[in-house]
Amino acid sequence: MKVSKILVSQPTPAIIEKSPFYDFSNKHSLAIDYKPLIRVVGVTLKEFRAQRTEILDHTTMIFSSRTTIDSFFRICEEARITVPETMKYICNTEAVALYLQKYIVYRKRKISFADGTFNSLLELIVKHKEEKFMLALTEPFKPELPDALAKLKLKVSPVVFARTVSADMSDMKPMDYDIIALYSPNDVKALIDNFDVNSLPVVATFGEATLRAAKEAGLKVKASAPTPQAPSMVKALDIYCNQVAEGVEVADAEVKDNPDKEEFIRAQQSKLQKKTRTRVAKKTL
């Protein structure tokens, strides 16, 4: 028995031969189809206004995707809002930060970026704690960051600038595949919204949130990344294919709670409290 066909819920690589999936598919002599299960669309001006939040009441925008950046500046244009040059921007990665050049002059004093991790982004936001933040979200979103910022009692307005919707799957036949690779909780939702869970093959997931969503949806997760053994989706699939070829019974992947994030949030709370006490003490003197 072997894996012969895989569906990857990502766009087709621009250059197939340079994709890590290319060598992987040749190694195992299998076919790979690429099909995004979701697409992201910006909210309308009416939908933005329904959230009753004023852009000009904020001094710093927090972005985690290019789509929310596009939507933000489109909303500003349609609403005839001139974004002040004093507006600051915090992004979760350098790539997202560089994308701002499409709309503004890139100045390091105005733009900060994290390394893509939750802790790095949270720490960066805390460094600018005096600002009035607008957190640009794509719905549905993980409540992790909004909840953490609420715990830290920062001035933050979470605002939905984009929505994730299912792609057209009318021509898709899930059972044609031995395994489907999913990259986000939205991929999971799109899949189960369009197909009966019992008609789906096993899946591979990337990220803790995707794994958790897949398990909660009743999907059989046989490969998961990142882990120490499988830092990438390709490696996770490689391990799975080897196990199947060897006739090994592959156990379902399990969700492992990460206590480090809560500990990090508590550390940031403590840091903010110490700074507040220090400022009060100085004023008293």
Buried (B, 14 or more C-beta within 10 A) or exposed (E): EEBEBBBBBBEEBEEEEEBEBBEBBEEBEBBBBBBBBBBBEBBEBEBBEEEEBEBEEBBBBBBBBBBBBBBBBBBBEEEEBEBEEEBBBBBBBEEBBBBBEEBBEBEEEBBBBBEBEBBBBBBBBBEBBEBEBBBBBBBBBBEEBBEBBEEBEBBBBBBBBBBBEBBEBEEBEBEEBBBBBBBBBBBBBBBBEBBEEEEBBBBBBBBBBBBBBBBEBEBBBBBBBBBEEBEBBBBBBBBBBBBBEEEEEEEEBEBEEEEEBEEBBEEBBEBBEEEEEEEEEEEEE
